[in-house]
Each structure stands twice: as C-alpha cells, then as structure tokens.
C-alpha cells in the first residue's frame, strides 16, 4: 500500500486545465485575429455571482477573460497550441 500521494497527483493533473501563456498581441493583431478566427464574441455583464467579461468562440475553441484583450490573447495562444 502506498500513501496515496501518487494517486492525488494523477487526479489533479486530470482535473486541472493546462492553459498556455497568453500571447502578447498588438491592438491591430487583436482586431485582425478576431476578424479571421472568431465566430462569436459575447460580453457577459457582471452579476452578484459573476464578475463579467468576454467569452469568445473561435474555431471551436471557447475562451473567456475579464477583458477583450485578455480573452483574445488567450484564445490565440490556445489556437496556436492546437494548430502547431
């Protein structure tokens, strides 16, 4: 019998989303990326239980962030990771 540490570590790896580091895009690159890859961009208004922000659906990759810049930079990083 082990102490269970290995099992906890495996479980944690399965349940924690690994996210790539967001890309650092310029304003023009963000607008170009949105126009080329993004199917839907929605602003979610804050509520008492949700802080609000942007949700993007870009080439079947769903991403969200508190600002449009953060959401696009993360979506671009995820897209790049999937398509490399």
FIPANU-28702 format. One record per residue (C-alpha): residue number from 1; x, y, z. Coordinates in Angstrom, 1 decimal, padded with zeros to 4 digits. Last residue first. Layout:
BEGIN
(drenvex NUM; (X; Y; Z)),
...
***
This chain:
BEGIN
(drenvex 84; (001.2; 023.7; -034.4)),
(drenvex 83; (-002.6; 024.0; -034.7)),
(drenvex 82; (-003.7; 023.2; -031.2)),
(drenvex 81; (-001.0; 025.3; -029.5)),
(drenvex 80; (-001.6; 028.3; -031.8)),
(drenvex 79; (-005.3; 028.2; -031.2)),
(drenvex 78; (-004.8; 028.1; -027.4)),
(drenvex 77; (-002.4; 031.0; -027.6)),
(drenvex 76; (-004.8; 033.0; -029.9)),
(drenvex 75; (-007.7; 032.3; -027.5)),
(drenvex 74; (-005.5; 033.5; -024.5)),
(drenvex 73; (-004.6; 036.7; -026.4)),
(drenvex 72; (-008.2; 037.2; -027.4)),
(drenvex 71; (-009.7; 036.8; -023.9)),
(drenvex 70; (-007.1; 039.0; -022.3)),
(drenvex 69; (-007.6; 041.8; -024.9)),
(drenvex 68; (-011.4; 041.5; -024.6)),
(drenvex 67; (-011.2; 042.0; -020.9)),
(drenvex 66; (-012.1; 039.7; -017.9)),
(drenvex 65; (-011.3; 036.6; -019.9)),
(drenvex 64; (-013.1; 033.8; -021.6)),
(drenvex 63; (-012.2; 031.1; -024.1)),
(drenvex 62; (-014.1; 028.6; -026.2)),
(drenvex 61; (-012.1; 027.0; -029.0)),
(drenvex 60; (-014.4; 025.7; -031.8)),
(drenvex 59; (-012.7; 027.9; -034.4)),
(drenvex 58; (-013.0; 030.9; -032.2)),
(drenvex 57; (-015.8; 031.1; -029.6)),
(drenvex 56; (-015.1; 034.0; -027.4)),
(drenvex 55; (-016.4; 034.9; -023.9)),
(drenvex 54; (-015.8; 038.4; -022.6)),
(drenvex 53; (-016.1; 039.6; -019.0)),
(drenvex 52; (-018.4; 039.5; -016.0)),
(drenvex 51; (-017.6; 039.2; -012.3)),
(drenvex 50; (-020.2; 036.5; -011.7)),
(drenvex 49; (-022.2; 036.0; -008.5)),
(drenvex 48; (-023.6; 039.5; -007.8)),
(drenvex 47; (-023.8; 040.0; -011.6)),
(drenvex 46; (-021.4; 041.3; -014.1)),
(drenvex 45; (-022.5; 041.6; -017.8)),
(drenvex 44; (-021.2; 039.0; -020.1)),
(drenvex 43; (-019.8; 040.5; -023.3)),
(drenvex 42; (-020.0; 038.0; -026.2)),
(drenvex 41; (-017.7; 037.3; -029.1)),
(drenvex 40; (-018.7; 034.8; -031.7)),
(drenvex 39; (-017.0; 033.2; -034.8)),
(drenvex 38; (-013.5; 034.4; -034.1)),
(drenvex 37; (-010.7; 033.3; -036.5)),
(drenvex 36; (-010.1; 036.0; -039.1)),
(drenvex 35; (-011.8; 039.1; -037.8)),
(drenvex 34; (-010.9; 038.5; -034.2)),
(drenvex 33; (-007.2; 037.8; -035.2)),
(drenvex 32; (-007.1; 041.0; -037.3)),
(drenvex 31; (-008.5; 043.1; -034.4)),
(drenvex 30; (-006.1; 041.5; -031.9)),
(drenvex 29; (-003.1; 042.0; -034.3)),
(drenvex 28; (-004.1; 045.6; -034.8)),
(drenvex 27; (-004.2; 046.2; -031.0)),
(drenvex 26; (-000.8; 044.5; -030.5)),
(drenvex 25; (-000.7; 040.9; -029.4)),
(drenvex 24; (001.2; 039.4; -026.4)),
(drenvex 23; (000.2; 035.8; -026.5)),
(drenvex 22; (-001.4; 034.2; -023.4)),
(drenvex 21; (000.6; 031.5; -021.7)),
(drenvex 20; (-000.9; 028.1; -022.5)),
(drenvex 19; (-003.5; 026.8; -020.2)),
(drenvex 18; (-003.4; 023.4; -018.5)),
(drenvex 17; (-006.9; 022.7; -017.1)),
(drenvex 16; (-006.8; 021.0; -013.8)),
(drenvex 15; (-008.9; 017.9; -013.5)),
(drenvex 14; (-006.7; 015.2; -015.0)),
(drenvex 13; (-003.4; 016.5; -013.4)),
(drenvex 12; (-005.1; 016.6; -010.0)),
(drenvex 11; (-006.2; 013.0; -010.3)),
(drenvex 10; (-002.6; 011.9; -011.1)),
(drenvex 9; (-001.2; 013.9; -008.2)),
(drenvex 8; (-003.7; 012.5; -005.8)),
(drenvex 7; (-003.0; 008.9; -006.9)),
(drenvex 6; (000.7; 009.4; -006.5)),
(drenvex 5; (000.3; 010.8; -003.0)),
(drenvex 4; (-001.9; 007.9; -001.9)),
(drenvex 3; (000.5; 006.7; 000.9)),
(drenvex 2; (001.2; 003.5; -000.8)),
(drenvex 1; (000.0; 000.0; 000.0)),
***
